[in-house]
Every structure is written in C-alpha cells, then in structure tokens.
Amino acid sequence: MAVKPIELSMAHRLLAGGPVALVATRYRDHINVMAASWFTPISMEPPMVALAVHKGTLTHDYIERSGEFTISLPNLALMEKVRDAGMKSGRDVRDKFAELGLEPVAGEALDTPVVAGCLAYLECSVVEAYDAGEDHTVFFAEVVAASAEQEAFRETWLLEEEEAKPLHHLGGHKYALLEKLLDAAAREEEQE
Ligand SMILES: Cc1cc2nc3c(=O)[nH]c(=O)nc-3n(C[C@H](O)[C@H](O)[C@H](O)COP(=O)(O)O)c2cc1C
C-alpha cells in the first residue's frame, strides 16, 4: 500500500460516511428541501449539530430568515430524490417538494416540516452562524426534537434490513449503505 497526496478539494470525502440528509426549511408559507451531507453532531448537552450550507442556496436564505431547519434521514428508496434535491434549486421551481414527489409532514417541535417516509428526523433551532469563507455558512443549531423508526434505530442504527439502513453519500453520484453492525465488546469476549 502507498499513501499518496490527494487534492485538498477532495479531502472532505475522506470524512464521508455520515448519513446523507434531506434538509427542509420554511419561510412564512414557503417550504423547501435540499440534499445535505456536510453536517455533524458537535455537542451532547445541549444536543447540537453543525450544518454547512452554500450561500447561494434557497435553503441558506430560509435558514437565515427563520432560524430553523429539519434533518430527515432517507433510505435507499429515496436515493434518486436525494440526488434531485441536490441538483435543483428551490429558486428555480415553485414547489420543490411537489416537483420531487416528496411529502412534507409536520414535525414535533418546529413549524418547519420533515420529509415523510424517512428513517429518522432531527428538528434544529439555530443558535449561531459562522461565515466559513466565500462559499458556505456553518449553522450551529440545537436539536429540539428527534425521532427514528424503531425497526431502523434503537440506541444505534441496527443495520438489519436494507430498507432500514440510512443512506450515505460519498461524492458525485456515488452513494453507499453500511454493511453490518459490529460490537467491539462482544467480539473481544468471543476472541478470549
Ligand atoms: C448528496 C448531496 C449532498 C449535498 N450536501 C450539501 C451540503 O451539505 N451543503 C450544501 O450547501 N449543499 C449540499 N448539496 C447541494 C445542494 O443540495 C444543492 O445546491 C441544492 O440544489 C440547493 O437547493 P436549494 O437552492 O433549493 O436550497 C448536496 C447535494 C447532494 C446531491
């Protein structure tokens, strides 16, 4: 094996593996949805996430105006819709949810909807925004409600049935599913 330099612009892909999301936003009576993979948990108490959003997106506009967004985690069945949500801007269509055949449903805590048929949901209320250079803003947000399909997630992702696995984005048109759950403690016992 040989370790070779890669272009810095591709470095973020080395960190890929977190699930891809459908991020929904709302401003007054307009709602929008986009694909997102640049987000991460950053605090447990209070529970917080950070989401990097391109400044040119409608999503950016709506988050700035409303101070909230929701994260819906899709499975493989929604892969093509995730791709389309990431290629088309809500600026160019009247109703991106309808255009993509995605259904908005009310969440538990916020006015912004979540996307029906996903495996899990986080509702996020922005506490701070960081200007991350020319292209993105990082929104730091408190998770004010979260829910997940029992078949898919109980304390961790269960990774059993294919349709109960979260979808991951590797870059470009490439996506992935995690293969199986490994338990370090159980494996250690087996090996003793
Ligand atoms: C799989 C995938 C992941 C993406 N992740 C992000 C992201 O984390 N942040 C971002 O700003 N844009 C991301 N994009 C691009 C946006 O989804 C894209 O610019 C979208 O058209 C913006 O829509 P809007 O203008 O309706 O908000 C991603 C696209 C794809 C396909």
The ligand as an ORCA input file, in Angstrom:
! r2SCAN-3c Opt
* xyz 0 1
  C     -25.838     14.188     -1.837
  C     -25.720     15.674     -1.804
  C     -25.254     16.305     -0.659
  C     -25.172     17.710     -0.595
  N     -24.723     18.302      0.552
  C     -24.766     19.649      0.665
  C     -24.416     20.290      1.891
  O     -24.094     19.643      2.898
  N     -24.473     21.651      1.940
  C     -24.870     22.411      0.851
  O     -24.924     23.637      0.955
  N     -25.213     21.823     -0.323
  C     -25.182     20.468     -0.433
  N     -25.549     19.868     -1.602
  C     -26.007     20.722     -2.715
  C     -27.433     21.265     -2.503
  O     -28.324     20.228     -2.168
  C     -27.858     21.956     -3.813
  O     -27.078     23.124     -4.001
  C     -29.349     22.295     -3.854
  O     -29.722     22.498     -5.202
  C     -29.721     23.526     -3.060
  O     -31.104     23.667     -3.133
  P     -31.902     24.969     -2.722
  O     -31.368     26.130     -3.529
  O     -33.310     24.613     -3.066
  O     -31.696     25.177     -1.259
  C     -25.577     18.481     -1.706
  C     -26.017     17.844     -2.875
  C     -26.078     16.456     -2.921
  C     -26.581     15.776     -4.153
*
